[in-house]
């Protein structure tokens, strides 16, 4: 049993994401039709998206900080 509410929230989100992915694509990460290179490419694309999302949030936060001055 997980005590940390933040860890529990992440576990719940992962389970939900896995369900949605299976419904959308009909496969899960146990699939064998991708090469290791393809898996790495998918991971890189997700990491690049994350960097973009973080930059957008950071810029919003910086604009808000400037507005408070």
Backbone as JSON Lines, residues from 0, in Angstrom:
{"i":0,"aa":"X","n":[0.84,-1.18,0.0],"ca":[0.0,0.0,0.0],"c":[0.88,1.24,0.0]}
{"i":1,"aa":"X","n":[0.58,2.15,-0.89],"ca":[1.36,3.38,-1.02],"c":[0.84,4.43,-0.04]}
{"i":2,"aa":"X","n":[1.73,5.0,0.74],"ca":[1.37,6.02,1.72],"c":[1.4,7.43,1.13]}
{"i":3,"aa":"X","n":[2.38,7.66,0.27],"ca":[2.6,9.0,-0.29],"c":[1.51,9.32,-1.31]}
{"i":4,"aa":"X","n":[0.73,10.38,-1.05],"ca":[-0.38,10.72,-1.93],"c":[0.08,11.12,-3.33]}
{"i":5,"aa":"X","n":[1.27,11.69,-3.43],"ca":[1.79,12.08,-4.74],"c":[2.19,10.85,-5.56]}
{"i":6,"aa":"X","n":[2.8,9.88,-4.9],"ca":[3.15,8.63,-5.58],"c":[1.88,7.92,-6.04]}
{"i":7,"aa":"X","n":[0.88,7.9,-5.18],"ca":[-0.4,7.28,-5.51],"c":[-1.04,7.96,-6.71]}
{"i":8,"aa":"X","n":[-0.98,9.28,-6.75],"ca":[-1.54,10.03,-7.88],"c":[-0.85,9.66,-9.18]}
{"i":9,"aa":"X","n":[0.47,9.51,-9.14],"ca":[1.22,9.12,-10.34],"c":[0.85,7.7,-10.76]}
{"i":10,"aa":"X","n":[0.75,6.8,-9.81],"ca":[0.36,5.41,-10.12],"c":[-1.02,5.39,-10.79]}
{"i":11,"aa":"X","n":[-1.95,6.16,-10.24],"ca":[-3.29,6.21,-10.81],"c":[-3.27,6.78,-12.23]}
{"i":12,"aa":"X","n":[-2.48,7.81,-12.44],"ca":[-2.38,8.42,-13.78],"c":[-1.74,7.46,-14.77]}
{"i":13,"aa":"X","n":[-0.72,6.72,-14.33],"ca":[-0.09,5.73,-15.21],"c":[-1.08,4.64,-15.61]}
{"i":14,"aa":"X","n":[-1.86,4.17,-14.65],"ca":[-2.85,3.14,-14.95],"c":[-3.89,3.67,-15.93]}
{"i":15,"aa":"X","n":[-4.33,4.91,-15.73],"ca":[-5.31,5.51,-16.63],"c":[-4.74,5.67,-18.03]}
{"i":16,"aa":"X","n":[-3.5,6.14,-18.1],"ca":[-2.83,6.34,-19.4],"c":[-2.68,5.01,-20.14]}
{"i":17,"aa":"X","n":[-2.34,3.95,-19.41],"ca":[-2.2,2.63,-20.01],"c":[-3.53,2.17,-20.59]}
{"i":18,"aa":"X","n":[-4.61,2.42,-19.87],"ca":[-5.95,2.03,-20.33],"c":[-6.32,2.8,-21.59]}
{"i":19,"aa":"X","n":[-6.1,4.09,-21.58],"ca":[-6.42,4.93,-22.74],"c":[-5.58,4.51,-23.94]}
{"i":20,"aa":"X","n":[-4.29,4.26,-23.73],"ca":[-3.41,3.83,-24.81],"c":[-3.86,2.52,-25.43]}
{"i":21,"aa":"X","n":[-4.25,1.59,-24.6],"ca":[-4.72,0.3,-25.09],"c":[-6.0,0.47,-25.9]}
{"i":22,"aa":"X","n":[-6.91,1.31,-25.41],"ca":[-8.15,1.57,-26.14],"c":[-7.88,2.27,-27.48]}
{"i":23,"aa":"X","n":[-6.95,3.22,-27.47],"ca":[-6.66,4.01,-28.67],"c":[-5.88,3.23,-29.72]}
{"i":24,"aa":"X","n":[-4.85,2.48,-29.28],"ca":[-3.95,1.82,-30.21],"c":[-4.15,0.31,-30.31]}
{"i":25,"aa":"X","n":[-4.87,-0.27,-29.36],"ca":[-5.11,-1.71,-29.38],"c":[-3.92,-2.55,-28.97]}
{"i":26,"aa":"X","n":[-2.87,-1.92,-28.49],"ca":[-1.66,-2.62,-28.02],"c":[-1.13,-1.9,-26.79]}
{"i":27,"aa":"X","n":[-0.28,-2.6,-26.05],"ca":[0.39,-1.96,-24.93],"c":[1.9,-2.06,-25.15]}
{"i":28,"aa":"X","n":[2.67,-1.74,-24.15],"ca":[4.13,-1.74,-24.33],"c":[4.73,-3.14,-24.32]}
{"i":29,"aa":"X","n":[3.91,-4.15,-24.2],"ca":[4.4,-5.53,-24.35],"c":[4.47,-5.93,-25.82]}
{"i":30,"aa":"X","n":[4.1,-5.03,-26.7],"ca":[4.12,-5.31,-28.14],"c":[5.53,-5.63,-28.61]}
{"i":31,"aa":"X","n":[5.62,-6.38,-29.67],"ca":[6.93,-6.81,-30.19],"c":[7.18,-6.35,-31.62]}
{"i":32,"aa":"X","n":[6.37,-5.4,-32.11],"ca":[6.5,-4.98,-33.49],"c":[7.41,-3.77,-33.69]}
{"i":33,"aa":"X","n":[7.99,-3.26,-32.61],"ca":[8.92,-2.13,-32.71],"c":[10.32,-2.58,-32.34]}
{"i":34,"aa":"X","n":[11.29,-2.01,-33.04],"ca":[12.69,-2.29,-32.71],"c":[13.11,-1.43,-31.52]}
{"i":35,"aa":"X","n":[14.22,-1.75,-30.94],"ca":[14.75,-0.93,-29.85],"c":[14.98,0.51,-30.33]}
{"i":36,"aa":"X","n":[15.46,0.67,-31.55],"ca":[15.67,2.01,-32.1],"c":[14.35,2.77,-32.17]}
{"i":37,"aa":"X","n":[13.29,2.1,-32.59],"ca":[11.98,2.74,-32.66],"c":[11.47,3.13,-31.27]}
{"i":38,"aa":"X","n":[11.71,2.28,-30.27],"ca":[11.34,2.63,-28.89],"c":[12.1,3.86,-28.43]}
{"i":39,"aa":"X","n":[13.4,3.9,-28.73],"ca":[14.21,5.06,-28.34],"c":[13.71,6.31,-29.05]}
{"i":40,"aa":"X","n":[13.37,6.19,-30.31],"ca":[12.85,7.34,-31.07],"c":[11.56,7.85,-30.44]}
{"i":41,"aa":"X","n":[10.66,6.96,-30.09],"ca":[9.42,7.37,-29.41],"c":[9.74,8.09,-28.11]}
{"i":42,"aa":"X","n":[10.66,7.55,-27.34],"ca":[11.03,8.16,-26.06],"c":[11.64,9.55,-26.27]}
{"i":43,"aa":"X","n":[12.5,9.68,-27.28],"ca":[13.09,10.99,-27.57],"c":[12.02,12.0,-27.95]}
{"i":44,"aa":"X","n":[11.07,11.59,-28.78],"ca":[9.99,12.49,-29.19],"c":[9.17,12.94,-27.98]}
{"i":45,"aa":"X","n":[8.88,12.02,-27.07],"ca":[8.14,12.37,-25.86],"c":[8.96,13.32,-24.99]}
{"i":46,"aa":"X","n":[10.26,13.08,-24.89],"ca":[11.12,13.96,-24.09],"c":[11.2,15.36,-24.69]}
{"i":47,"aa":"X","n":[11.26,15.44,-26.01],"ca":[11.28,16.75,-26.67],"c":[9.97,17.49,-26.44]}
{"i":48,"aa":"X","n":[8.84,16.78,-26.52],"ca":[7.55,17.39,-26.22],"c":[7.54,17.91,-24.79]}
{"i":49,"aa":"X","n":[8.05,17.13,-23.86],"ca":[8.1,17.55,-22.46],"c":[8.9,18.84,-22.31]}
{"i":50,"aa":"X","n":[10.04,18.93,-22.99],"ca":[10.87,20.13,-22.9],"c":[10.1,21.35,-23.42]}
{"i":51,"aa":"X","n":[9.33,21.17,-24.47],"ca":[8.54,22.27,-25.02],"c":[7.45,22.69,-24.04]}
{"i":52,"aa":"X","n":[6.75,21.71,-23.46],"ca":[5.69,22.02,-22.5],"c":[6.27,22.76,-21.29]}
{"i":53,"aa":"X","n":[7.42,22.3,-20.8],"ca":[8.05,22.95,-19.65],"c":[8.47,24.38,-19.98]}
{"i":54,"aa":"X","n":[8.98,24.6,-21.18],"ca":[9.39,25.94,-21.59],"c":[8.17,26.86,-21.65]}
{"i":55,"aa":"X","n":[7.07,26.37,-22.17],"ca":[5.85,27.18,-22.23],"c":[5.4,27.57,-20.83]}
{"i":56,"aa":"X","n":[5.38,26.64,-19.92],"ca":[4.97,26.93,-18.54],"c":[5.93,27.92,-17.9]}
{"i":57,"aa":"X","n":[7.23,27.71,-18.13],"ca":[8.24,28.61,-17.57],"c":[8.04,30.04,-18.07]}
{"i":58,"aa":"X","n":[7.8,30.19,-19.37],"ca":[7.59,31.52,-19.93],"c":[6.34,32.17,-19.34]}
{"i":59,"aa":"X","n":[5.27,31.39,-19.17],"ca":[4.06,31.93,-18.52],"c":[4.36,32.4,-17.11]}
{"i":60,"aa":"X","n":[5.13,31.62,-16.37],"ca":[5.47,31.98,-14.99],"c":[6.32,33.25,-14.96]}
{"i":61,"aa":"X","n":[7.28,33.35,-15.89],"ca":[8.12,34.54,-15.94],"c":[7.31,35.78,-16.28]}
{"i":62,"aa":"X","n":[6.35,35.66,-17.2],"ca":[5.49,36.8,-17.53],"c":[4.67,37.23,-16.31]}
{"i":63,"aa":"X","n":[4.15,36.26,-15.57],"ca":[3.38,36.58,-14.37],"c":[4.25,37.27,-13.32]}
{"i":64,"aa":"X","n":[5.49,36.82,-13.2],"ca":[6.41,37.45,-12.24],"c":[6.68,38.9,-12.64]}
{"i":65,"aa":"X","n":[6.85,39.12,-13.94],"ca":[7.07,40.5,-14.42],"c":[5.85,41.38,-14.17]}
{"i":66,"aa":"X","n":[4.65,40.8,-14.3],"ca":[3.42,41.56,-14.05],"c":[3.3,41.97,-12.59]}
{"i":67,"aa":"X","n":[3.85,41.18,-11.67],"ca":[3.76,41.47,-10.24],"c":[4.71,42.58,-9.81]}
{"i":68,"aa":"X","n":[5.68,42.88,-10.64],"ca":[6.68,43.88,-10.26],"c":[6.13,45.28,-10.35]}
